[in-house]
């Protein structure tokens, strides 16, 4: 009972009344109520879908990628696709719209919610911006938002609008167009402009501010944005833990600090490795480049325990609405880290099994029962999409916090 009380905000009760075509109650019928999807977003960065949707790899590689995606679909209901400007439009005027649209469509057809990442960022940005004046760069960035948000509306209605603004104006690793305009506009200024432009072209979209910086600097920035009237829909928190698991104490402390805005929180980029930890003295994770970073049985057990604890803490917190693990597989994982739920050969790690048990077992609802003399059946379940099965009839419905009686005709 304890877990149910802790997760009451994730659940609702519902009474369903079954009637026949004449409106008469269907009584004494055996009913199965099966959850088909969570309201909560359990996601991964799943860039491999681009190859699969476009079939632009050799047959053997395609079969391997399809097998990987089958494992992804067994557990997850949300995906992040890459819109890094330098990769999406390496040559001005030639964006990869067709390829990314095919990938987003592939995911949507399989009931996976898709997020685009990111619309504005100083890293992996378009190299050709450096040939422009700051005024031209800003115009190009606006045009990029208008084009991509419009092109993908209905397929992608959630965006990381702007990424890592805390460091953006002081970023000094290399010159880039976005840092140039962020110096002109200031942090709050550039966020305001990018959010306004994104909102203009998809008013109903969920728009995130996203950062890896969980210090007071990010809190001050969010305060500044809210005081400036910027309509942030969710706070994005990156949690790349290549140097070690944050642990319960830090996790709860971060949640406590970022929940006082009253906004939804998305853990947008989570990493827990099943290999050795990156040395703590590395300041920029990108600086750690090694030829081999193996996954080992011992560290896979550690990863599984950390995944179980972290996801449980986040799922329990009422303001967290999404958790995205950055690398689903070790194959192609960022920094070559063994950060996936599956190994390079597509075999599942203990962390995959643990998470599957939580998402599709402990936190999933499947009930059976009989309709009463009024044709009614009541149940309590996790919020999301459901299917009611009565004989050879199947009816889909949605479970939310609204407690009204739903009448279904069978």
N, C-alpha and C positions, 0 to 999 in steps of 0.2 A: 504493500500500500504506500510505503514511503516514497518510492519513485513516482507513483502516480500523482501524489500531492505536489512533489517538486516540479512535475511537468504539467500541472493543471492548465497553465497558459498555452500549452501546445495542443490541448484537447478540447473536445466539446461533446455534449450529449445531443442526440437527435431522435425524434420519433418520426417514423415513416408509416404512412397509411397506404395500404395497397387496395386499389379498387379495380374492378373489371371495366369493360367497355361501356357498360350501362351505369357505372358509378356505384355499383354495389360492392361492399367490402369483401375482400378475398380473405377468408378466415381459415385458420388451422393449417396454413401452408408452410412447408419447410423453406427457410430463406437462408442464403449465405450472403454476407456482406463483406466484400473484399476491398481493401485499400489498393489503389493503383498508382498513387503518386502522393508525395509529401507537399504540403504548402511550404515548409522550410526548404531552403535551397542547399543541397549537398552537391558541391561542384568540383571540377578540376580544370586546369588549363589543358585543353585537349586539341592541340594544334595538328595532330596526326589526321584529324578528320578532313583536312584540306586535301591531302593525298587521296583519301578514300572516296570522297565525294566527287573529285575531279578525275579519278582513275589515271593519275599522271605519274605512276610509278610502275616498274615491271611487275608482272603477274605474281611472282613469288613474294615480293615485298608487299603488294596489295593484300594478298591473303593473310600475311603476318599482321598488317595494320588492322584488317577487318576483325581478326581474332582478338586483338587488343581492345578494339572498340566494343566488341561483344561483352567483354569483361567489365568495361566502363559502364555500359548500359544496364548491367545487372544490378548496379548499386546506386549510380548517381543520376540526378535529374537536372543538373545545371552545368554549363560549360562556358569557359572564357576563350574567345578567339582573338588572334593577334592583329592589331591595327597600328603597329609601330610604323610611323610615317615613312621612315627610311626603307622599310621592307615592303610596305603596302604600295608606295609610289616612288620607287627609286629613281625613276625617270619622270620628270615633270609632265603631267597630263596623261600618264599611262598607269592608272591605279589597277590593283588586282581585284577589282570589284566583282568580276564574274566568278573567280575562284572562291572568294570569301562568301559570296552569296550562295553558291552551291553548298558550301560547308554549313552555313547557317540554316539553310533549307533542310539539309540532311538531318541535322540535330532537331529542328522544330518538328519534322515529321515523326520523330521518335519521342516526342513529348519532353524534350530537353530545353530548358530555358537558356537563352544565350545572352552573354554579355560581351560587349566590345571593349578592348583594352589597348591603348588609351587614345583619346582624341588629341590630347596635347601633352607632350613630354619633351624634355631637352635631350634625352638619350635616345639613340636609334632614330633621330629625326631626319627629315629630308636633307641631304647634303647640299642640294641646289639652293636652299634658302640663303646660304652664305654669300651668294652673288647679288642679294637684294638689299635695299635699304630697310631700316626697321619698320617703316610705314608699309612697305611692300610685303614684308614678312607677316605682319599682322593681318593684312588683307588676304594673303595666301592661307593663313591659318583659319580665318573665318570661312573662306571659300571651301576649305577642306571639310570643316564641320558641316556646312550647309549640304555639300554633296553627299558625304558619307552617311550622315544622320537621315537625310531624305531617302537615299538609295536603300537603306536597310530598315527603314521604318516598317514595323509589323513582323520583321524577322529578328531584329535586335532592338529591344526597347529598354535596355539597361546599358549604361555606359560609365566607364571610368573616364570622366570628362577631362580631368587634368591630374597628372601624376607627379608626386614628389616635389611639391611646391616649396616645402621648407628649405630645401637645398638649392632650388632652381636658380635664383638670382646670384648665388655665390658659388655655383658649380664651376670648377676651374680646371677640370681634367683636359678639356678641349673646347675650342670655340664652337658655338652652335647658334642657330637662329633663334631658338626659343628662349635661351638664357638672355640673349640680347634684348628681346622685347619684354621679358619679365623684369629686367633692370629698369626699363622705361616706365612700366605700368605699376610696379610693386606687386607684392604677393597677392594681396586682397584684390588689387586692380585687375590683374590678369585672370584670377579665378572668376571675378564678377563678369568679365567680358566673355569668357568661354562658356560659363553656365548660361548666360543670357542667350548666346547664339545657339547653343544646343537646345535649350528650351523652346526657342522660336520655331525650330524645325521638327521637333517632336514634343509637343506640350505635355503629353501623358507619360513620357519616359521616366524611368528611375535613374537619377543622376547622382554619381558618387564623386566625392573628393577622396583621393587615395594617397597614402603615404607609408613609408617604412619607419619614419621617425615617430616614436611613441613618447617622446619627451614633452615637457611643458611647452616647447616651441610649437608643436602641432596643436596643442590645446589653445594657445594664444592665437594661432592662425584661424582655427575654427571659430573662436569668439569673434575675431575681427570680421570674418565672413558673415556670421549671423547678425552682427551689429550693422553690417552694410546691407542687410536684407537679401543676401544671396540664398536662394531656395535650394539648399542641399537636402537631398532625399535620404541619403545614408552616408555614414562615415566609414570609409574603407581603411582597414588596418592590415598592413603586411606583417607577416610573422615568419620570416625565413629564419629557421633556427639551426643553421648549419654549424653553429658554434655551441650548440647545446639547447636542450628543451628549456623553455622559460620556467616551467614548473607552475604548480597551482597558485603559489603566492603572487608571483609576478602577473600571471594571467588574470587573477581576480583583481589585482591592483589596477591593471590597465583597463579592465572592464569598468571598474568603479569610476575611474577618472573620465573615461570617454562616454559613460552613460548619462552623466548629469545634464547633457544637452537635450535629452529626451528624444534623440533621433535614433533610428535603426542603425545597428552596427553590422557591417559585413567584414568577416575575416577573408580578405580577398586573395592572399597569396601565402599559403601556409606550407612550410617545409619542415619535416622531421626526417633525418637520414637514418639509414640502416647500415651505416659504415662508421669509420672513425670520425671524430669531430674536427672541424676546422680549428686551427690554433686561434686562441682568443686575441692575440696581438694583431691579427688581420683586421684593418679598419674598414676597407671596402671589400666586400665579399668577392667582387670580380677579380681582385688581385691574386686570388688563390687558384692557381692553375697547375694541376698535377696530371701526369699521364694516366694513372689508374686510381680509381677510388672505389674499391670493392665493397659489395654488400656481404656481410658475414652472418651466419646463423645466430651468433651471440647478440650482435647489434640489431638484427631483425626482431628478436624478442623484445629488446629495449624499445625499438620503434613502435611495436604493437602496443606495449603498455602506455607509452606516451600518447599515441593516437587515441586510445580508448579514454584516457583521463581527460585529454584536452577537448575532444569532441563532446564528452559528457558534461564538462563544465560549461562549454559554450552553448550547448543545446538547452541546458537548464536556465541560462540567463535570458530573461524576458525580452531584452532589446536586440539580441543577436538574431538575425534573420537569414544569414547565409555563411557557409564555410566553404572556401575553395582551396583545395590542396593544389599547389602549383604544378607539380609533375606527377601525372598519373603513373608513368612508367619510368624505370631507370634508363630506358632506351631514349636517348635524346634529351635527358634531363638537364636543367640549367646547371652550369659549372661542372657537368659530368658527375654530379653527386648521386649516390644511390638514394634518391629522395622519393622514389615512386612507391606505389602500393603493389606493383608487380615488377618482376626482375626483367633484365634485358631480353630474356627468352620468352617473355609473356607469362611465366609461371607466377601464381599469386604468392605474396609474402604473408606472414602471419597478420600483419597490419590490415591487409585486404580482407581477410576472413573475419577479423575482429570488427571491422567497420561494417561489413556486410551484415553480421549478426545484429549489430546495433540498429542500423538504418532499416533493414528489411525484416528484422525479428523483434527485438525489444521495443522499438519505436514504431512498429507497424501494427495495423489493426485488421484482424480477420475474425469475424464472429459468425455463428450460426444460431438459428432459433426458429420459433413458429409465430405466425401472426395470431393475434388474439381474436376474440369474438367481434371486435370492431375493425378487424383487418390491420391492426397496428402492431408494430414492433419497435422497441426502443433500444438504443445502444450508445456506448461512449467510445470515442475513438480519437486518433490523432488527426489533426486538421489536414485536409487535402482532398484528393479525388478518390471516388469510390465506384464500385460496381455492385449492384444488387442482383443476385442470381436466384430466380424462382423457376424451377423446372428447366425448360429450354429457353426461357426469356432472360435477357440481361438488360439492365437499365443503369445508366451512368448518373451519378449525382455528386454534389460537392458538399463537403462538411466544413462549415465555418462556425464562427462564434454565435451566429444568429440561431436561436433555439426554436424557431417556429416548426410546426408539423408540416412535413412535406408529403403531398399526395402524389403517388406514382400510379400510372395506369398500366396494368399488364394484361 
